[in-house]
Amino acid sequence: MKETKEIYLESLNSAIQFAENNLDKKILLKDIARAACLSEFHFHRIFKSLTGETVKDFLLRLKIERAAIRLKHSKDDIGQIAFENGYENHETFTRAFKKYFQLTPQEYRAVNQEVTIKKQVDYFDKQVNLEGLQVEEPMIKQLPDLHLAYIRHTGSYDKVASSFQRLMLWAATHLVLKLKPTTLGIVHDDPDLTAEDKIRFDACVIVNKSIQPKGEIGYKKIRGGKYALFRYKGAYENFYTVYDYIYNVCLHEKGWELVDTPALEWYIKSPPFYKPEHYVTDFCVPIK
């Protein structure tokens, strides 16, 4: 039974990774089932059992929420956003978006522009700034391609630690670790957009080459690119405020435009070696 579950988790990782890498295309059930190396009927049943969503609902949610992030943080043409999220035309996208958010894309963008302005004013009035948040002035950094072993965590960020514990146990028995392993997190979702039980987060450790996935341990290579790096010192419980300030204030002040790839959290000083007040984390936000 354990071996069967491991096979299913491995298949699920492959399918989800395929879906996330192809959101700009029209993905059919047969395509994602093929990526999982399972029959359509078998895969659909396994996927619903393990995720609580049908494949169709999962794909729709990812496409719509990714488009919503673009609407929030860019001035890109709505037709372009629709096309780059796999929709053939503006009208089809608008119908799907309104059904999901009860707002048209134009209305959603307008509402969020007002929210962003209000947040900027609130932060200014409360004299909140990077220094007060214990964040250093951002720098631009070109990150290299990265080979990663990971465990996909779905749900509250409060429970991410258990995924890292299992990942470190795996690393201790499968990797040659001469030094403390380099760990990072891949942040896929905006908690203001995505329901808490659906939030996707990858707990990762850097490996020096590709590995064979097994069970819940997946492998992915992420392409290097340009990132705005914000170094934060302090407890993880303040992450939300730091992110909120970065996305609603800093990006606008600097005139930086986001890229359609997830943000990374690079854990420079982390548990169990340091106390929360001494944790150091680099927030790496992908920009054009």
C-alpha positions as CSV (number, residue, x, y, z in Angstrom):
1,M,0.0,0.0,0.0
2,K,2.8,2.4,0.9
3,E,4.5,1.7,-2.5
4,T,1.2,2.4,-4.3
5,K,0.8,5.8,-2.5
6,E,4.4,6.7,-3.3
7,I,3.7,6.0,-7.0
8,Y,0.6,8.1,-6.9
9,L,2.4,11.0,-5.2
10,E,5.1,10.8,-7.8
11,S,2.5,10.8,-10.6
12,L,0.7,13.8,-9.0
13,N,3.9,15.8,-8.7
14,S,4.7,15.2,-12.4
15,A,1.1,16.1,-13.5
16,I,1.0,19.3,-11.4
17,Q,4.5,20.4,-12.6
18,F,3.3,19.8,-16.2
19,A,0.2,21.9,-15.6
20,E,2.1,24.8,-13.9
21,N,4.6,24.9,-16.8
22,N,1.9,25.0,-19.5
23,L,-0.8,27.4,-18.2
24,D,-0.4,29.5,-21.3
25,K,-1.7,26.6,-23.4
26,K,-5.0,24.7,-23.6
27,I,-4.4,21.6,-21.4
28,L,-6.6,18.6,-22.0
29,L,-7.1,15.8,-19.4
30,K,-5.3,13.4,-21.7
31,D,-2.2,15.7,-21.7
32,I,-2.0,15.9,-18.0
33,A,-2.7,12.2,-17.5
34,R,0.0,11.4,-19.9
35,A,2.5,13.5,-17.9
36,A,1.4,11.4,-14.9
37,C,1.9,8.1,-16.8
38,L,-1.7,7.0,-16.0
39,S,-4.9,6.4,-17.9
40,E,-7.3,9.4,-18.0
41,F,-9.9,7.6,-15.9
42,H,-7.4,6.4,-13.3
43,F,-5.6,9.7,-13.1
44,H,-8.8,11.7,-12.7
45,R,-9.9,9.6,-9.8
46,I,-6.4,9.7,-8.1
47,F,-6.1,13.5,-8.6
48,K,-9.5,14.2,-7.0
49,S,-8.7,11.9,-4.1
50,L,-5.4,13.5,-3.4
51,T,-6.2,17.2,-4.0
52,G,-9.9,17.5,-3.4
53,E,-10.3,19.1,-6.8
54,T,-11.2,17.8,-10.2
55,V,-8.5,18.4,-12.9
56,K,-10.8,20.8,-14.6
57,D,-11.3,22.9,-11.5
58,F,-7.6,22.9,-10.6
59,L,-6.6,24.1,-14.0
60,L,-9.3,26.8,-14.1
61,R,-8.3,28.1,-10.7
62,L,-4.6,28.2,-11.5
63,K,-5.2,30.1,-14.8
64,I,-7.7,32.6,-13.3
65,E,-5.6,33.3,-10.2
66,R,-2.4,33.7,-12.2
67,A,-4.3,36.2,-14.4
68,A,-5.6,38.0,-11.3
69,I,-2.0,38.5,-10.1
70,R,-1.1,40.0,-13.5
71,L,-4.1,42.3,-13.3
72,K,-3.1,43.4,-9.8
73,H,0.5,44.1,-10.4
74,S,0.9,45.0,-14.1
75,K,-0.6,47.4,-16.7
76,D,-0.6,44.6,-19.3
77,D,-3.4,44.5,-21.8
78,I,-6.2,42.3,-20.7
79,G,-6.3,40.5,-24.0
80,Q,-2.7,39.7,-23.7
81,I,-3.2,38.4,-20.1
82,A,-6.0,36.2,-21.4
83,F,-4.0,34.8,-24.2
84,E,-1.0,34.1,-22.0
85,N,-3.2,32.1,-19.7
86,G,-4.5,29.8,-22.3
87,Y,-7.7,31.7,-23.4
88,E,-8.3,32.0,-27.1
89,N,-10.1,35.4,-26.8
90,H,-11.0,38.2,-24.5
91,E,-14.7,37.3,-24.2
92,T,-14.1,33.7,-23.0
93,F,-11.6,34.9,-20.4
94,T,-13.9,37.6,-19.2
95,R,-16.8,35.2,-18.7
96,A,-14.6,32.7,-16.8
97,F,-13.0,35.4,-14.7
98,K,-16.4,37.0,-13.7
99,K,-17.8,33.6,-12.8
100,Y,-14.8,33.1,-10.5
101,F,-14.5,36.5,-8.9
102,Q,-17.9,38.1,-9.6
103,L,-16.1,41.0,-11.2
104,T,-14.9,41.5,-14.8
105,P,-11.1,41.8,-15.3
106,Q,-11.5,45.5,-15.7
107,E,-13.5,45.9,-12.5
108,Y,-11.1,43.6,-10.6
109,R,-8.1,45.7,-11.8
110,A,-9.8,49.0,-10.8
111,V,-10.8,47.7,-7.3
112,N,-7.2,46.5,-6.6
113,Q,-5.7,49.7,-7.8
114,E,-7.8,51.4,-5.1
115,V,-6.7,48.8,-2.5
116,T,-3.0,49.3,-3.4
117,I,-3.3,53.1,-3.1
118,K,-5.1,52.8,0.3
119,K,-2.3,50.4,1.5
120,Q,0.4,52.8,0.4
121,V,-1.3,55.7,2.2
122,D,-1.8,53.6,5.4
123,Y,1.9,52.5,5.4
124,F,2.9,56.1,4.9
125,D,0.6,57.4,7.7
126,K,1.9,54.7,10.1
127,Q,5.5,55.5,9.0
128,V,6.2,51.9,8.0
129,N,9.3,51.5,5.9
130,L,11.9,48.9,5.0
131,E,14.1,49.8,7.9
132,G,11.3,49.5,10.4
133,L,10.4,46.1,8.9
134,Q,14.1,45.0,9.3
135,V,14.5,44.7,5.5
136,E,17.6,45.9,3.8
137,E,17.4,48.1,0.7
138,P,16.7,45.8,-2.3
139,M,19.3,44.9,-4.8
140,I,19.0,43.4,-8.3
141,K,20.5,39.9,-8.6
142,Q,20.8,37.5,-11.5
143,L,20.2,34.0,-10.1
144,P,21.5,30.9,-11.9
145,D,19.6,27.9,-13.0
146,L,18.8,25.8,-9.9
147,H,18.3,22.0,-9.5
148,L,15.9,21.4,-6.6
149,A,14.6,18.4,-4.7
150,Y,11.3,19.4,-3.2
151,I,8.2,18.5,-1.3
152,R,4.9,20.2,-2.3
153,H,3.0,21.6,0.6
154,T,-0.6,22.5,0.1
155,G,-2.4,24.5,2.8
156,S,-1.6,26.9,5.6
157,Y,2.0,28.4,5.7
158,D,1.9,27.6,9.4
159,K,2.4,23.9,8.6
160,V,5.3,24.3,6.1
161,A,7.9,23.3,8.8
162,S,6.8,19.6,8.7
163,S,7.5,19.5,5.0
164,F,11.0,20.8,5.5
165,Q,11.6,18.3,8.3
166,R,10.7,15.4,6.0
167,L,12.8,16.9,3.2
168,M,15.8,17.3,5.5
169,L,15.4,13.7,6.7
170,W,15.4,12.6,3.1
171,A,18.4,14.8,2.3
172,A,20.4,13.4,5.2
173,T,20.0,9.8,3.9
174,H,20.2,10.4,0.1
175,L,22.6,13.3,-0.4
176,V,26.3,13.8,0.4
177,L,26.0,16.7,2.7
178,K,29.4,18.2,3.6
179,L,27.9,21.5,4.8
180,K,24.5,22.6,5.9
181,P,22.2,22.2,2.9
182,T,20.9,25.2,1.1
183,T,17.1,25.4,1.5
184,L,14.6,27.6,-0.1
185,G,10.9,27.9,-0.7
186,I,8.9,28.5,-3.9
187,V,5.9,30.7,-3.2
188,H,3.3,30.0,-5.9
189,D,0.2,31.8,-4.6
190,D,-1.0,35.1,-3.2
191,P,-2.8,34.4,0.1
192,D,-5.1,37.4,-0.5
193,L,-6.3,35.5,-3.7
194,T,-6.0,31.8,-2.9
195,A,-8.0,30.0,-0.3
196,E,-5.8,28.9,2.6
197,D,-6.4,25.2,2.0
198,K,-5.3,25.5,-1.7
199,I,-2.1,27.5,-1.2
200,R,0.9,25.9,-3.0
201,F,4.4,26.1,-1.5
202,D,7.5,24.0,-2.4
203,A,9.9,23.2,0.4
204,C,13.2,22.8,-1.5
205,V,16.8,21.8,-1.1
206,I,19.4,22.6,-3.7
207,V,21.0,19.6,-5.4
208,N,23.9,19.7,-7.8
209,K,22.2,17.7,-10.6
210,S,18.9,16.2,-11.6
211,I,17.6,13.4,-9.4
212,Q,15.0,10.7,-9.9
213,P,11.7,11.6,-8.2
214,K,10.4,9.1,-5.6
215,G,7.2,9.4,-3.7
216,E,6.6,12.8,-2.3
217,I,10.1,13.9,-3.2
218,G,10.0,15.7,-6.5
219,Y,12.6,17.2,-8.7
220,K,12.5,20.4,-10.7
221,K,14.9,22.7,-12.5
222,I,14.0,26.4,-12.4
223,R,15.6,28.7,-14.8
224,G,17.8,31.5,-13.6
225,G,16.7,35.1,-14.1
226,K,16.5,38.6,-12.8
227,Y,15.2,39.1,-9.2
228,A,14.8,41.9,-6.8
229,L,16.3,40.6,-3.6
230,F,15.0,41.9,-0.2
231,R,17.0,40.7,2.8
232,Y,14.8,40.4,5.9
233,K,16.0,39.7,9.5
234,G,13.4,38.4,11.9
235,A,10.7,35.9,12.6
236,Y,8.7,34.1,9.9
237,E,5.4,35.3,11.4
238,N,6.1,38.7,9.9
239,F,6.4,37.4,6.3
240,Y,2.9,38.5,5.3
241,T,3.6,42.2,6.2
242,V,7.0,42.2,4.5
243,Y,5.5,40.7,1.3
244,D,2.6,43.1,1.4
245,Y,4.9,46.1,1.7
246,I,7.2,44.8,-1.1
247,Y,4.3,44.2,-3.6
248,N,2.2,47.2,-2.8
249,V,4.9,49.8,-2.1
250,C,8.4,48.9,-3.1
251,L,7.6,47.6,-6.6
252,H,5.7,50.7,-7.4
253,E,8.4,53.0,-6.0
254,K,11.1,51.3,-8.0
255,G,9.0,50.9,-11.1
256,W,9.8,47.2,-11.3
257,E,7.5,44.9,-13.3
258,L,6.8,41.4,-12.2
259,V,7.6,38.3,-14.3
260,D,5.0,35.4,-14.4
261,T,7.2,33.1,-12.2
262,P,7.0,32.4,-8.5
263,A,8.9,34.3,-5.8
264,L,11.6,32.5,-3.9
265,E,12.4,32.5,-0.2
266,W,16.1,31.8,0.4
267,Y,16.8,30.8,4.0
268,I,20.2,32.2,5.0
269,K,19.9,31.8,8.7
270,S,17.1,29.4,9.8
271,P,15.9,27.0,12.4
272,P,17.1,25.0,14.2
273,F,20.4,26.8,14.2
274,Y,19.1,30.3,15.0
275,K,16.5,31.9,17.2
276,P,13.5,33.6,15.4
277,E,14.8,37.1,15.9
278,H,18.1,36.2,14.2
279,Y,16.5,34.4,11.2
280,V,17.7,35.9,7.9
281,T,15.6,35.3,4.7
282,D,16.1,36.7,1.2
283,F,12.9,37.4,-0.6
284,C,13.6,37.0,-4.3
285,V,10.9,38.6,-6.4
286,P,11.2,37.9,-10.2
287,I,11.2,41.1,-12.3
288,K,11.6,42.1,-15.9
